[in-house]
Amino acid sequence: MLTPDGTPWVGTLAWHAGEVIAGPPEADVTVPAAVVRAAAGRAVAVVWENELGGLTFRLGQGPGRHFAKWTPAGNGIDLSAEADRLRWAAAFTCVPRVLDLGSDEAGNWLVTAGLQGENAIAERWTRDPATAVAAIGAGLRSFHEALPVAACPFTWSIEDRLTDIRRRGSAGLIDSGAWRDDRPELTDLDQVLEALADAPPIDELVVCHGDACAPNTLLSTDGRCCGHVDLGSLGVADRWADLAIATWSTQWNYGPGWEEQLLQAYGVAPDPVRTRYYRLLWALGP
C-alpha cells in the first residue's frame, strides 16, 4: 500500500467487518495550523485519514522526516495515551520518538520522528510475502520478549476491553457490522458479550503491541523487522491478543495461506480457540 505521492505508508490499517474504512484521503485536506507549525517550513503531505476524521501527515522527506497525527476535537481519540506508551516502550525496543504533543480548540496532535525502514505492506513486500510474514512473526516475538511485563504501567486486559465495549454499546457506538462478517451467528451485541464472557485461559502474559497488523511492522532492506509503529493500545495481555490479529492481517494484506508461516516465525503452534476469541474481541474495537 502506498501513500498518494507514491511512498510507502507507515501507519495503522483500519478495518471494519473485513473491509478497509481508512486510507489516503479522497478529497482535498486542509492542513491544521498545528501541523503547519510542526512542519516548520518543510513539505507537508497527508498520507492517511481514519474513519473518525483523524489525519496523518508526513513532514519533510528522507531520513529526517517526521510524522504528525492530528485528530479533531471531540472525536474520542486521546493521542496522549499513545505518547505515554511510546515514551515507555522506547527504552526497550525500536519505536517512534515523541517530539511534540498538544491540543487546541480544533484538535490534538502527536509528532514523532520517522524510523528507518518501510512498512511490511510496501509494494516490494507484498510481492514477497514469505519474507514479510516471517519478519512480522519474528519481530512480534522479539517485541514481546523485549518489553517487561512486571514494569509495564499499561493494560490491555479482557476485562478492561469488555468494560469499554459495554460503555460504547450503551452509547450506541458499536455497529453490528463490526462482527457479522466473521461471526454471522451472533445477531446482537448481547449475544456477542455472552460469547466473550467465556474467555479462554491466559496462555502467556506479555506486553502486547495492541495493533499488530502487518502495516505496523517496519522492515529493513534485508527483510528483517526493524521497528514498530502505532502503539496507542499497548498493554499487558495474553500474547494471543496480538497473534490473533497479526495472523488475521496476513489475509487482508497478502491473501490466504500465510497464517501458519507467521506463527512458525514467532515460534508457537496454532491455537484456534484463542484466535477465534481474540478476533471477536478485536472486531468490537481495540
C-alpha positions as a printed Julia matrix, in Angstrom:
286×3 Matrix{Float64}:
   0.0     0.0    0.0
   1.41    3.37  -1.0
   0.6     6.9    0.01
  -0.82    9.33  -2.58
   2.67   10.6   -3.5
   3.94    7.09  -4.13
   5.88    6.49  -0.93
   5.23    3.56   1.38
   2.68    4.39   4.06
   3.66    3.93   7.7
   0.64    3.7    9.99
  -2.35    1.67  11.04
  -4.55   -0.33   8.69
  -8.06    0.5    9.84
 -10.75   -2.02   9.05
 -14.3    -2.96   9.91
 -16.06   -6.25   9.27
 -13.31   -7.28   6.88
 -13.36   -4.07   4.88
 -10.96   -1.17   4.9
 -12.54    2.0    6.26
  -9.48    4.23   6.31
  -6.96    5.19   3.69
  -5.44    8.02   1.71
  -7.95   10.9    1.64
 -10.08   11.05  -1.48
 -10.79   14.79  -1.1
  -8.57   17.78  -0.52
  -7.48   18.2    3.07
  -6.89   21.45   4.9
  -3.67   21.15   6.89
  -4.38   22.08  10.53
  -2.47   25.04  11.9
  -0.73   22.84  14.47
   0.67   20.64  11.72
   1.83   23.68   9.75
   3.72   24.86  12.81
   5.24   21.42  13.37
   6.41   21.28   9.75
   8.48   24.45  10.26
   8.61   25.19   6.55
   9.11   21.62   5.36
   6.86   19.99   2.77
   3.67   18.53   4.22
   1.94   15.51   2.69
  -1.24   13.97   4.07
  -0.85   10.21   3.93
  -3.84    8.78   5.8
  -7.32    9.5    7.1
  -9.14    7.26   9.56
 -12.85    6.69   9.98
 -13.07    9.24  12.81
 -11.55   12.1   10.84
  -8.03   11.65  12.2
  -5.25   12.53   9.78
  -1.61   11.53   9.47
   0.87   13.84   7.76
   4.46   13.34   6.67
   6.63   16.36   7.41
   9.66   16.57   5.14
  11.29   13.66   3.36
  14.23   11.34   3.74
  15.86   10.18   6.97
  14.94   13.37   8.83
  11.23   13.2    8.1
   8.68   13.43  10.91
   5.09   12.26  11.14
   2.21   14.17  12.69
  -1.05   12.62  13.79
  -3.92   15.05  14.2
  -7.45   14.3   15.45
 -10.36   16.74  15.56
 -11.66   17.88  18.93
 -14.37   15.65  20.34
 -13.7    12.53  18.29
 -12.73   10.49  21.37
  -9.12    9.71  20.4
  -6.59   10.6   23.08
  -3.16   10.88  21.48
  -1.56   11.46  24.85
  -2.2     7.79  25.63
  -0.12    6.8   22.62
   2.59    9.3   23.52
   2.84    7.81  27.02
   3.19    4.31  25.6
   5.78    5.33  23.03
   7.91    7.03  25.66
   7.79    3.97  27.89
   8.42    1.4   25.14
  11.32    3.35  23.64
  13.56    2.21  26.49
  13.2    -1.42  25.37
  12.55   -1.58  21.62
  12.58    0.48  18.42
   9.5     2.71  18.23
   8.99    6.32  17.08
  10.45    9.01  19.32
   7.89   11.54  20.58
   8.76   15.09  19.56
   5.63   17.07  20.38
   2.18   16.61  21.84
  -0.52   19.21  22.24
  -4.09   20.29  21.77
  -6.14   23.39  20.98
  -9.77   24.17  20.24
  -9.51   22.5   16.81
  -7.98   19.19  17.84
  -4.96   17.41  19.27
  -1.7    16.26  17.72
   1.27   13.98  18.17
   4.54   14.49  16.29
   7.11   11.69  16.11
  10.44   11.14  14.41
  10.37    8.84  11.4
  12.06    5.45  11.7
  14.31    3.71   9.21
  12.73    1.01   7.09
   9.38    0.71   5.38
   6.18   -0.93   6.46
   5.52   -4.57   5.72
   2.87   -3.85   3.09
   5.04   -1.65   0.91
   4.93   -2.88  -2.67
   8.23   -4.78  -2.52
   6.97   -6.82   0.45
   3.52   -7.58  -0.95
   5.45   -9.09  -3.86
   7.47  -11.14  -1.36
   5.0   -12.14   1.35
   7.11  -15.06   2.6
   9.84  -12.65   3.71
   7.37  -10.13   5.12
   5.33  -12.65   7.08
   8.45  -14.24   8.59
   9.69  -10.8    9.63
   6.35   -9.89  11.21
   6.27  -13.09  13.23
   9.88  -12.88  14.36
   9.54   -9.17  15.05
   6.46   -9.67  17.2
   8.22  -12.36  19.2
  11.17  -10.0   19.79
   8.77   -7.23  20.79
   7.05   -9.48  23.32
  10.36  -10.66  24.76
  11.88   -7.18  24.99
   9.18   -5.36  26.95
   8.99   -6.21  30.66
   5.55   -7.26  31.86
   6.24   -6.5   35.52
   7.34   -2.95  34.77
   4.58   -2.11  32.29
   2.13    0.52  33.6
  -0.45   -0.17  30.87
  -3.06   -2.9   30.5
  -4.96   -4.32  27.52
  -6.82   -6.91  29.54
 -10.01   -8.64  28.51
 -11.8    -7.07  31.48
 -10.82   -3.52  30.53
 -11.72   -4.06  26.9
 -15.11   -5.54  27.75
 -15.84   -2.59  30.03
 -15.11   -0.24  27.14
 -17.26   -2.31  24.76
 -20.21   -2.16  27.15
 -19.78    1.59  27.52
 -19.71    2.15  23.78
 -22.52   -0.3   23.23
 -24.75    1.55  25.7
 -24.0     4.76  23.84
 -24.96    3.2   20.51
 -21.41    3.43  19.18
 -21.0    -0.2   18.05
 -22.35   -1.25  14.66
 -23.47   -4.86  14.28
 -21.41   -4.94  11.09
 -18.32   -4.96  13.29
 -18.65   -8.71  13.84
 -21.31  -10.0   11.46
 -19.0   -10.89   8.54
 -16.85  -13.12  10.73
 -19.48  -14.31  13.24
 -22.88  -14.09  11.49
 -24.48  -16.42  14.04
 -24.25  -13.63  16.65
 -27.23  -11.42  15.9
 -26.85   -8.67  18.51
 -24.41   -7.21  20.98
 -25.87   -9.16  23.91
 -25.0   -12.4   22.15
 -21.51  -11.14  21.41
 -20.95  -10.19  25.03
 -22.24  -13.61  26.1
 -19.7   -15.27  23.79
 -16.92  -13.03  25.08
 -17.8   -13.82  28.69
 -16.37  -17.31  28.11
 -12.73  -16.24  27.82
 -10.01  -18.85  27.28
  -7.33  -19.19  29.95
  -4.29  -16.95  29.58
  -1.57  -18.66  27.58
   1.27  -16.23  28.3
   1.14  -12.65  29.51
   3.27  -10.22  27.5
   3.28   -6.53  26.76
   1.12   -6.56  23.64
   1.55   -4.13  20.78
  -2.22   -3.6   20.66
  -2.48   -3.26  16.86
  -0.18   -5.92  15.5
  -1.45   -5.9   11.92
   1.14   -6.02   9.13
   1.42   -2.29   8.32
   2.64   -1.54  11.84
   5.8    -3.6   11.4
   8.75   -1.88   9.71
  11.23   -3.89   7.66
  14.84   -3.11   6.78
  16.16   -3.57   3.24
  17.25   -7.12   4.08
  13.73   -8.09   5.13
  14.14   -8.05   8.9
  11.89   -6.33  11.42
  13.48   -3.02  12.42
  10.71   -1.31  14.37
   7.03   -0.98  15.23
   4.6     1.94  14.99
   1.11    2.88  16.26
   1.22    1.74  19.86
  -1.87    3.52  21.14
  -3.31    0.36  22.73
  -0.08   -1.14  24.07
  -0.56   -3.01  27.33
  -0.25   -6.27  29.22
  -2.43   -9.08  27.85
  -2.27  -12.65  26.59
   0.08  -12.87  23.62
  -2.81  -14.26  21.55
  -4.48  -10.85  21.68
  -1.68   -9.77  19.31
  -1.15  -13.05  17.48
  -4.82  -13.37  16.51
  -4.68  -10.01  14.75
  -1.2   -10.37  13.29
  -2.22  -13.62  11.6
  -5.59  -12.21  10.54
  -3.93   -9.27   8.86
  -1.95  -11.58   6.59
  -5.26  -12.4    4.91
  -6.03   -8.72   4.27
  -2.58   -7.81   3.02
  -1.09  -10.92   1.39
  -4.02  -13.25   0.76
  -4.85  -16.65   2.26
  -2.31  -19.22   3.36
   0.19  -17.2    5.41
  -1.1   -17.5    8.97
   0.79  -20.65   9.9
   4.05  -19.24   8.49
   3.73  -16.23  10.78
   3.17  -18.47  13.78
   6.16  -20.6   12.81
   8.35  -17.5   12.67
   7.02  -16.43  16.06
   7.62  -19.92  17.43
   4.18  -21.09  18.53
   1.66  -23.66  17.35
  -1.76  -22.55  16.07
  -4.44  -22.05  18.73
  -7.85  -21.87  17.02
  -9.8   -21.29  20.24
  -7.8   -18.27  21.4
  -7.56  -16.94  17.86
 -11.33  -17.05  17.38
 -11.94  -15.39  20.77
  -9.49  -12.52  20.35
 -10.63  -11.8   16.8
 -14.18  -11.36  18.04
 -12.96   -9.13  20.85
 -10.93   -7.09  18.36
 -13.87   -6.68  16.0
 -15.64   -4.58  18.62
 -12.73   -2.19  18.93
  -9.13   -2.48  20.12
